Amino acid sequence: MKPPEHVQNPVPSLRGKVHIPIFGIYFLLVFMLFKYKCNLSYKLACYVYLLCTLFILTTVTVLHNNYWSKRNRSLLRRLDYAAIFLMIGGSGFPCAIHYLFNSKMVIMVLTHWSIILFGAFGSILFNFTCTPKWFRSIIYSLASTPYFFYPYFTATMKMYKECALMLSIAFFYITGSVFYALGKPNLIPGVFESHELFHLFCCFGFMSSLSVNYIYLEYNKV
């Protein structure tokens, strides 16, 4: 079906498809977590992480794999931006629960999630879709800044593998957001352009966060 010119311009053929392989392992991860015996609070935090992951996978797939009316596309884009906030919060939530050992950490997590939820609901209620890409990239990067505490914390404990993986999460997501903001490079025009590169780096970021959360799953084993 060809897109009406007044609704949506044609997009690269891989738009909204780069992340689809993640679906292949997602439900396996849910099943494995269900069977895994670990600290209940950490397991629940992992479910929050996986729910946030499912939300963004679903919104991206639905948004980019059909031609929508302006009204529906606007709604889906708002949900997509809200999902990004939730994914930012969810990706580090299991580690945040693992290190929730004093009142300062509790305050930090509650404050961070207040910002995450404000951003998510604000994305739906207000027309965040009209803001420039560079502005959204900066906002999302700032929303993740509390999680930079954890690489520092793990480094002081000489947990260098965990520290490196945590830093790789930031590297992949922030680098991807730079490609998104700049709108380049367009590696294969009409097939795999800057937005697809952004999605690919988000997939890399997800795999890094999955690795970290799996490692801490072992630390919470009972």
FILOFI-336645 format. One record per residue (C-alpha): residue in three letters; x, y, z; residue number from 0. Coordinates in steps of 0.05 Angstrom, whole numbers. Example, Ala and Ser with C-alpha at 12.3 -4.5 7.8 and 13.67 -1.06 7.14 Angstrom:
<sites>
  res       x       y       z    n
  ALA     246     -90     156    0
  SER     273     -21     143    1
</sites>
This chain:
<sites>
  res       x       y       z    n
  MET       0       0       0    0
  LYS      29      67     -20    1
  PRO      30     123      31    2
  PRO     -14     184      18    3
  GLU      33     242       4    4
  HIS      -2     287      54    5
  VAL       4     237     110    6
  GLN      73     207     111    7
  ASN     134     205      66    8
  PRO     166     138      46    9
  VAL     217     113      96   10
  PRO     278      67      89   11
  SER     259      -6      80   12
  LEU     291     -27     147   13
  ARG     255      26     188   14
  GLY     223      -6     248   15
  LYS     254     -74     233   16
  VAL     324     -71     263   17
  HIS     300     -87     333   18
  ILE     254    -145     313   19
  PRO     305    -199     330   20
  ILE     300    -175     402   21
  PHE     229    -204     403   22
  GLY     260    -271     389   23
  ILE     294    -273     457   24
  TYR     245    -230     496   25
  PHE     195    -283     516   26
  LEU     250    -333     530   27
  LEU     279    -282     579   28
  VAL     211    -275     613   29
  PHE     205    -351     620   30
  MET     276    -358     646   31
  LEU     265    -303     697   32
  PHE     200    -336     721   33
  LYS     237    -401     733   34
  TYR     298    -368     765   35
  LYS     303    -369     841   36
  CYS     330    -302     866   37
  ASN     314    -246     914   38
  LEU     241    -226     903   39
  SER     253    -151     901   40
  TYR     307    -159     848   41
  LYS     263    -206     807   42
  LEU     206    -156     809   43
  ALA     254    -101     787   44
  CYS     274    -146     728   45
  TYR     201    -153     709   46
  VAL     195     -77     709   47
  TYR     255     -75     663   48
  LEU     224    -126     616   49
  LEU     157     -91     616   50
  CYS     190     -26     597   51
  THR     227     -64     542   52
  LEU     163     -95     516   53
  PHE     129     -27     515   54
  ILE     182       5     472   55
  LEU     190     -55     426   56
  THR     115     -55     414   57
  THR     108      20     402   58
  VAL     168      23     355   59
  THR     142     -37     315   60
  VAL      71     -10     309   61
  LEU      94      61     293   62
  HIS     143      44     239   63
  ASN     110     -14     204   64
  ASN      48      18     176   65
  TYR      25      83     144   66
  TRP     -17     122     194   67
  SER     -63     182     191   68
  LYS     -33     245     220   69
  ARG     -75     238     283   70
  ASN     -57     165     295   71
  ARG      16     177     278   72
  SER      19     235     328   73
  LEU     -10     190     382   74
  LEU      39     134     367   75
  ARG      98     181     367   76
  ARG      77     207     435   77
  LEU      73     136     461   78
  ASP     141     122     430   79
  TYR     173     182     465   80
  ALA     140     161     531   81
  ALA     167      90     521   82
  ILE     238     118     513   83
  PHE     232     151     582   84
  LEU     207      86     612   85
  MET     263      46     579   86
  ILE     314      94     607   87
  GLY     286      84     677   88
  GLY     275       9     669   89
  SER     344      -8     641   90
  GLY     380       8     706   91
  PHE     323      -6     754   92
  PRO     347     -76     775   93
  CYS     416     -49     794   94
  ALA     383       9     830   95
  ILE     344     -41     872   96
  HIS     406     -83     885   97
  TYR     442     -22     914   98
  LEU     382       3     953   99
  PHE     417      -2    1020  100
  ASN     405      66    1053  101
  SER     357     125    1054  102
  LYS     399     167    1006  103
  MET     394     113     953  104
  VAL     319     108     964  105
  ILE     312     183     955  106
  MET     354     181     891  107
  VAL     313     125     861  108
  LEU     246     157     879  109
  THR     269     225     851  110
  HIS     295     193     788  111
  TRP     231     154     775  112
  SER     190     217     790  113
  ILE     227     250     732  114
  ILE     219     188     688  115
  LEU     144     185     700  116
  PHE     137     260     691  117
  GLY     173     254     624  118
  ALA     132     194     602  119
  PHE      65     225     618  120
  GLY      88     293     594  121
  SER     106     262     527  122
  ILE      34     237     520  123
  LEU      -1     299     546  124
  PHE      41     353     512  125
  ASN      64     359     441  126
  PHE     136     337     452  127
  THR     137     312     380  128
  CYS     145     382     353  129
  THR     211     394     390  130
  PRO     277     388     351  131
  LYS     312     321     351  132
  TRP     374     350     384  133
  PHE     331     376     441  134
  ARG     298     308     453  135
  SER     367     274     450  136
  ILE     393     320     505  137
  ILE     331     310     548  138
  TYR     336     235     544  139
  SER     410     236     559  140
  LEU     398     280     620  141
  ALA     343     234     644  142
  SER     394     178     649  143
  THR     447     216     689  144
  PRO     430     186     758  145
  TYR     451     118     730  146
  PHE     522     144     721  147
  PHE     530     135     796  148
  TYR     532      60     788  149
  PRO     593      54     743  150
  TYR     630      98     793  151
  PHE     605      56     850  152
  THR     625     -10     818  153
  ALA     693      18     799  154
  THR     707      36     872  155
  MET     690     -37     889  156
  LYS     737     -62     834  157
  MET     679     -93     796  158
  TYR     710     -73     730  159
  LYS     670    -119     685  160
  GLU     604     -91     712  161
  CYS     632     -20     707  162
  ALA     652     -30     634  163
  LEU     585     -59     615  164
  MET     548      -2     650  165
  LEU     591      49     612  166
  SER     577      12     547  167
  ILE     502      22     559  168
  ALA     513      97     562  169
  PHE     560      96     502  170
  PHE     511      59     457  171
  TYR     449      99     476  172
  ILE     483     167     474  173
  THR     520     151     409  174
  GLY     454     128     379  175
  SER     420     192     401  176
  VAL     475     232     366  177
  PHE     461     196     300  178
  TYR     387     210     312  179
  ALA     398     284     326  180
  LEU     446     294     267  181
  GLY     405     254     217  182
  LYS     468     222     190  183
  PRO     505     182     168  184
  ASN     457     151     118  185
  LEU     497      88     104  186
  ILE     450      57      53  187
  PRO     401     109      28  188
  GLY     331      83      24  189
  VAL     349      20      63  190
  PHE     391      35     125  191
  GLU     397     107     144  192
  SER     412     147     208  193
  HIS     348     128     243  194
  GLU     361      54     231  195
  LEU     432      65     258  196
  PHE     401      97     320  197
  HIS     356      36     329  198
  LEU     415     -11     320  199
  PHE     455      25     375  200
  CYS     394      22     420  201
  CYS     393     -53     409  202
  PHE     467     -55     429  203
  GLY     450     -14     490  204
  PHE     394     -62     508  205
  MET     441    -122     502  206
  SER     491     -88     548  207
  SER     437     -72     600  208
  LEU     412    -144     594  209
  SER     482    -169     608  210
  VAL     489    -125     669  211
  ASN     422    -145     697  212
  TYR     437    -218     685  213
  ILE     502    -213     723  214
  TYR     466    -181     782  215
  LEU     414    -235     777  216
  GLU     469    -283     796  217
  TYR     488    -239     855  218
  ASN     416    -242     880  219
  LYS     409    -317     872  220
  VAL     378    -354     931  221
</sites>
